[in-house]
Amino acid sequence: MKVTAFNGSPRQEGNTSILIGHVFESLQKEGIETELVHVGGGKMA
């Protein structure tokens, strides 16, 4: 299983990213692959 999180915050190292990191730590301990995609701060088409 793989979990992908999309961070829409304009601050790459902000609170949202920190919280996602905490969730990912727990998932990784269970052997679940994780991926963070940062989409905040840029233009979306």
Rosetta blueprint (number, residue, H / E / L):
1 M L
2 K E
3 V E
4 T E
5 A E
6 F E
7 N E
8 G L
9 S L
10 P L
11 R L
12 Q L
13 E L
14 G L
15 N H
16 T H
17 S H
18 I H
19 L H
20 I H
21 G H
22 H H
23 V H
24 F H
25 E H
26 S H
27 L H
28 Q H
29 K H
30 E L
31 G L
32 I L
33 E E
34 T E
35 E E
36 L E
37 V E
38 H E
39 V L
40 G L
41 G L
42 G L
43 K L
44 M L
45 A L
